[in-house]
Amino acid sequence: MTDDIAFLNRTISIPSVSGQEADLAQYLVSEMQSFCDKAFVDDSGSAIGIWGHGPLKVTFLGHIDTVPGDIPVRIENDTLWGRGSVDAKGSFCTAVSAANVLDVKLKDRLSLTLIGATEEEAPSSKGARFALKAYPKPDLVIIGEPSNWDALTLGYKGRLVSKWRLEKANFHSAGDDTTAAEDLVSLWQKLKTQAVTLNAEITGIFDALQISLQAMNSWGDGLTQTAEATISYRLPPALSPEKLKSVITEIETTAKVQFVGEEIAYRSEKDTALTRAFRLAIRAHGGKPRFKVKTGTSDMNVVAPRWNVPMLAYGPGDSSLDHTPEERLELSEYKKAVAVLATALENLTKP
């Protein structure tokens, strides 16, 4: 396989916006073929590598797609700049590089499936949903997302996206009626107040309901006024999408709503065989293990309800750089993450 840094650099250099991952998937498969027992592009377009045939089944589920935004790929002062360096091609490269250095003797104890999934950044989560149908349920799951090399992410909030549309008859601007746009703004304020009420006794952002106005537009044709808005929610573990829908629809409004992109929040246990293996590995490489929960969502939300096995998210990089024009990854951290992940996988195979 190509040198770790050259491999990472090439991976980041191949554009892979959601829905356009084919070239990158082919490249990743060509690299994994050099050391995996099997490597192929599956029917979802995901890059798959299978290493080992042992009884312990571990799946590393990363994603190889990115949000749009061209950041010139370059290395400056031990730092690689580029879209996807943090979120989350860097994490999948970490898994591939770690698997490449595993002792082949472990193949009798470990079956490692590497999934570079497609469309995680899109509402479809195409690769992860296909994996649920196409591959056997693993014993343990590692999600490839940035956590920093010395930290483990145990959970992600859920989400619910609501799309609102309001229509009303047109009227002269000299009249005293409210416009469709004004009515939709009023609805937004009611929904925001409702969220504040639901959070009245909540402490901590992970356990709170978050609401944001993502988009709003209005227009008229001379006969009818129309206003549309997209309002997004981040859900705590105590609030399911279905429960939130019932609460939202209690508000009186003439607007029509469509719910899309819903995921249930998930939080893993803190003490599992998986977290113990990682904690030991982080300490072995000079770090002090930390635990995190995230207010965003990931493919963990997709697979956790179905696979229902111990899981966590791991990968190098600062997640505050996700989706920003400043996205970059320190190469020294990347190397540490590769070493930690390889050691953690070795720890899992010990009696």
N, C-alpha and C positions, 0 to 999 in steps of 0.2 A: 504494500500500500504506500501511497505518497506520504512524504514527511508531514507530520501533524499540522504545522503552520501553513505549509503550501496547500494542504488539503482544505483547511479552514478558509484560506484566502480564496481559493478557486470556488468553493461552495458559495461564499458570500458574493463573489463576482458574477455568478450566473443568476440573472433576474428570475424571480419566482413569485410574482404577485399571485394572490389567490386565483385559481383557475388556469394559471399559466406555469405550472410546475414541471411539465414534461421533460424539458431539457435537463433540469437539475436532477430529477429522479433518475434519469438514465446515467448521468455522471456518478451519482452516489452508488448506484448498483454496480457500475464498472469498478469502483473502488472496493466495495464490499465483496465482490466476487474473488478478490485476491486472498481472502482469509476466512470468509464465511462458508458454511457447508452448502448453503443455498442463498442466492440473491436474485431478486427479480422485481419488476414493476407489477403491482397487482391491478385488479380491474377498477380500483378507485384512483389509480394514478400514483399511489404511494410507493415509496422506495422501501423494499423489505429485505432484511438480512437475517438469516437464521444460523446461529452458531451453537454447536453442541447438541447432545441428544440425551442428556441426563434427566433424572426424575424431577429436579427442581425447575419449574417453569417460570421464568422471569420475562416480562415484556417491558421494553423501553419504548414508550409512545411519545415521540416528539412530533414537531410539525415543520415542514420545509417551505411553507408559503409565507408571504409577508404582506403587510399593507403597502399601498403605493407610496412612492417617494424616492427619488433618486439621490442617494448619498454617494459621491465618488469613493470607490473602494481604494483605500490606501493604508499603509502602515507608517505611523509616526510615533516615535518615542515609545516603542513597545505597545502601541495601541493600534488595533485594527478598526478602521471606520468603515461603515457600510450598512445598508438596510438588511436586517435579519441577523446582524452580528450578535445581538442580544436576544431578540425575539423573532424566532428562537432557533435559527439555523445553527447558531453557535452551540446550543445545547445538544442538538442531534449529532453534530460533529464530535462533541465530547464523548457521546456514547459509542460512536463508530471507532474513534481512536482508542477508547478504553477497551473495547472488545478485541481490537487488533493486538493488544499487548497481553491479553490473558494467556496463561499457561494452557497449552492444548490438552494437558492431562485433566483439566477441569471439565472437558467435554463429556466425560462419563458421569458427571454429577450435575451439570447445568445445561439447561436448554434456554438460550437467550434469543428472544425475537426482537429485532430492531425495526421499528416502524417509523418511517419519515412520512408523516401523514399530510394529506392535501386539505386545503380549504378550512383550516382551523380558524383563520382570521375572517372567514365568511360565516353567515348564519347556518350554512349547511353542515359544517364539521364533517365533510364527506369522507375523509380517510378514516377518522375514528369510528364513525357509524358503520362503515364497511367492515372494519376490523372486528367489531362486535359479532358480526354474522360470519365472517370468513375464517377466524382463527380460534383455536381452543381457549377456554378460559384459563388464564395463568394463575399461578399461586401468589405472585407478587407483581405489582406494577410501579414503574418509575415513569413519571411524566416529565418530558423534556421542556422545562421552562426556567427562566433565570431566577435564581435564588441567592446568588453569590456562592462562592466555592465552599464556604464554611457554614452554610445555612440550609435548612430543609423546609420546604413549604408543605404544610399539612392540609390546607383547605382553600377553597375558593368560594366566593359568594355566588348565588344563583342570579338569574336575570329574567326579565320579562320586558319585551318591547311592545309598545302599544302605538298603533297608527290611527289617528283620529281624523274624521272628515265631517265638516259641518256646511250645510247649504241653507240659504234662505233667499226669499224673493228680494230683488233689488228695490231700492227706494231712493228718492232724491236726497242728495247730501245735505239739503237745508232742513230735512226732517229731524226728529229727535230720537229715532230708532238707533240701535247699536248695529254695527257692521258684523259680518260673519267673522272677520278677523278679531274684533273686540270680544265677541262671544267666546271665541276659542282661547283668547288670552285669559278671560275670566275663568274658563274651565281649567286652564293650567294652574291658576292661582288656587283653585279649590283642591286640585289634586296635590299640590305642594303642601297646602295646609293639612290635608288628610295624612300625608306622610309624616309631617311633624307630630301630629296627634298620635300616630301609631308608634312613634319613637319616644313618647313622653317619659317612659320609665326605663329606657335603654341606656346603658353605658357601654362605650366601645363601638367603634365604627363597624367592626365585623358583624356585630349583632344588630345593627341598625339598618333600616330601609333607606336606600338612597334613590333619589329621583333626579332626572336631568332632562331638559328640553333640548333635543338633538337637532330638530329642524322645524321650521314653520314657513308656510307660504299661503298667499291668498290671491284671488283674481276674480274677475267678473266678466260676463258676456253681454251686459246690458239688461238681462232678464233675471239672472241668478247670480248671487254672490257665493263663492266657495272658499273655504279655508281648510287647510290641512296641517297637521302637526305630528311629529314623531316624538314620543315621550318614552324614555328608557328608565327602567328600574334595576337596581342591584339588590338582590334579596338575601337576607340572613337565613341561617339554617332553620329558624323557627317559622319561617313564612314560605309556603310553597307557591308556585305560580298560580295554581288553581284557587288557593285561598285568596291571594291578592286580586285575582280577577273578580271574585265575588264582592270584595270590598270596593274595588274601583267602580263597578257597575251599579253600586248603590247611589252614586252621585246623579242627581237629576240633570239631564242635558239632552239637547236635541241632536247632538253629534253622534255619529256612528263610529264604533271602534272595532279594530281588527287586532288581534294579539298574535305576535310572531316571535321567533327566536327565544323560546323559553327554556330555561335550565334550572334544575334544583341545586341548591347550595350543598356543598359537601365539606366535611371536616373529618380527617382521619384520626385514629388514636395516636397518642404520643409515644407509647411504648409498644413497639412491635418488633418482630425479627428484622424487618426492613430498616426501621429507624435505629435499632441497635447496631446493625452492620455499618450504617453510615456514620453514626456517632464515633464508633471506634476508628473508622477510616479517616475522618476529619482530624481526630486527635493524633493519629499516627503521622499525619502530614503537617503537624504543628498548629492546628487550628482549635478553636473552642466552639463546639457545635451550638447553633442557634436554631430556634423554630420560628416559623412565620405563618401567617394566614394572609390571603390576598383579597382585595375588594373586587378584583376583576373575575373573569371566568376563564376556563381553559378546557381542554379535552378531558380533564379529570371529571368535570361535571357530566360529561357525556357517558363515560364508561363506568364510573363508580356505581350507579344504581344497578347496572346489569352484572358487572363482574363481582362487585361486593367482596373485594379482597384487600389486604393491607396495601396502601399506596402512598406515595408522596411525590412531590415535584422537586427536581434538582437540575441545576445547570449554572454555568458561570454568567456573570454580568449583573448590572444594576438595572432592575426592572423599571425604575423611574425614567429610563432612557427609551423604553418601548414606544414605538410609533413617533418618536421625535426626530427632528433634523440633527440631533446631537448623538444619535445611536452609535455606540462604539464599544469595543471589548478589549480589556487589557490582556495581552498575550500571556503574561505571567499568571494571571488568574485562570485563564483557559487551561494552561498546563497543569496547574494545581487541581482543577476540577477533573481533568482526565485521570490523574493519579488517584484522586479520592474515589472516583466511580469504579475504577479497576479494583482498588483495594476493597471497596464495599462488596462488589460481586464475589471476590475471593472469600471474604468473610462469610457470605451467605452459604458457601459450599462446605464450610467447616462443620464437622460433627458437633 
